[in-house]
């Protein structure tokens, strides 16, 4: 099974925003034989169900803490709780909020709120996923990880671990959806 991360292009950029140094890593992945709408649903509305099936060792516990409809539906403003499984046993549970959700443009942005990586040195992080249709049931994933960490903190290893888990999740979700298509 080949990796979906065929064209990894890490672009590290620092920009000054509101007197805070924010850095960014961008990478792309291609999801062959996965329709954009199927992948969109898997990475948003069905995020937890797909993660449970596709990467059972990634998350030990998860839930929607807040949502617009007071249910388990994931949407703009939703507060999500995660506890990693064996993949990252030393990372404390954490919360993320969906701060951007554009269904028409297939763009979702998750921002760290507390716990987990925030306790390990990040002062800010957000992961944006933008999906693009590239023909014949294939989808391109554009991922942007924006972050800042505590002054005088070298979070390079922490950053690499976080990106590695994002790639693992995306790879697992796409592989799961590809297998589901071939059944």
N, C-alpha and C positions, 0 to 999 in steps of 0.2 A: 504494500500500500504506500503510495507516494505522498509526500508531505504537500499540503496545500500552500505552504509558504515558499513557493517556487521563486518568487522575486523579492527577496528580503532586501529592502533598502532602508537602512537606518539613517535618518537625517537628524542630526542633533543641532538644535538652534536655541539660542538664548535671546529673549526679548525682555525689554523693560516695560512692565505693565503696572501702573499704580505704585511705582517705586519698589516693586517686588520682582526679583529675577525669576522668570518662568522659563523653563526649558521644555523642549518638545522632541519626541521621537516619533517618527512616522514609519509605518511599514505597510506593505500590501500583501494580500493573499488572494489566490484564485480558487474559487469553489467550482470545479468542473462538475457538470451534471447535477447541479443544485440550482433550482429556479430561485430568482430573487425574492419572490413572495414567501416561499417555503423557508428560506434562510432568514428572512426578516422576522417571521413569526417565531422561529426557533431561537433567535437572539434577543427577542423582546418578550412578547406575551407568553411564550412557552419556555422561557429561559431555564427555569428550575427543573422542569420535567425533562427537557433535552439534556441538561447537565447530569441529571441523575442517571439517565440511560446511557449517555455517550461517554461520560467520564465519572464513573461511580466513586473513584478514589479522590476526586477533586474537592467536593464539598461534603462535609459530614452533616451539616445542618444549614437550612436556609428558610427564610420566610419573608413575606411582605408585611412590614410593620405598619405602613400607612399607604393608603391609596385613595384616589378620588371617590371611588364607590364603596369604600370601607370593606372591600373584599380582598380576594387574592389576585385581582387583576393588576397587571403591571402597566403603568401609564405615566404621563408627565407628572412629576412631583412625588412619585412613589418612593418610599423609604424602604430599602432592602437590607436584610440582615444575612450575613454569611459567616460560617465557621468552616475553615478548610479541613479537609480530611488528611490522609497520610501524605499527600503531595507536599503539604507545608504545615507540619505539625507544630512548628514553633511560632507561627503567626497567630496572634490573638484574634478572636472574633471581631468583625468590623461591620460598619454600616455604610451604604452608598445611597445616594439619591439620584433619580433620573432628572437631570436638569434641562435636557433638551430631547424632544421626541418629535420628529418630523416624518410622519408616515409616508407622505407623498414623495419626499426625497430620500427615504430610507436612511435616516440619520438619527442615531441615538447617542446620548452622552451621559455617562455615569460619573458622578463626582464623589470622592471619599469624604465622609462626614466625621467619623470617629472610629477609634480602635484600629486593630490590624496594622497596616503600614503607616498609619498616622502616628501610632505610638512608637514605631520603630525609627522615625526620623523625617518622614515626609510632613511638610506643613500644608501641602496642597497636592492633590492629584485628580486628574480626570481622564477618562478613557472615552474617546469618540469612535464610533463605528459608522462608516458610511458605505452603503452597498450600491453597486452599479451593475446594471444588466450589461453583459458583454456578448450576448447572442446565444441562440440555441440552448437555452436552459442553463447557461453558465453565469456566474456572478463573481464580481471582483469586490473584495473587502479592503477598504482603506481605513486603517487604524491609526489614530493619533493619541499618544499618551503625553499629556501635559503635566508638568510637576514642578515642585519646588521643595527643598528640604531645609532643615535647620541650618543656621549659620555655622560654619566650621565643621560641618558634618559631611563626610565622604560617603554618599549613599550609592555609589556605583554598583556594588554587589547587590544591594537591596533592589535597585532599579532593574538590574539584569534578572533577578529572581521574579520580580513582578511581571516583567515583559514575557519571561519564559512561561509563566502560568497563563497569561492571556493567550499566547500562541498555542499552548497545550489545549486550552478550552476551545479555541477556534478550530484547531485541527480535529479534535475529538467530535465536535458538533458537525463539522462538514463530513467527516468520515461516516458518522452515524447516518446522516441524511443521504449520503451516496449509497450506503448499503441498503437503506430503506427503499430507495428508488430502484435498486436492482433485484428486489425480492419479487 
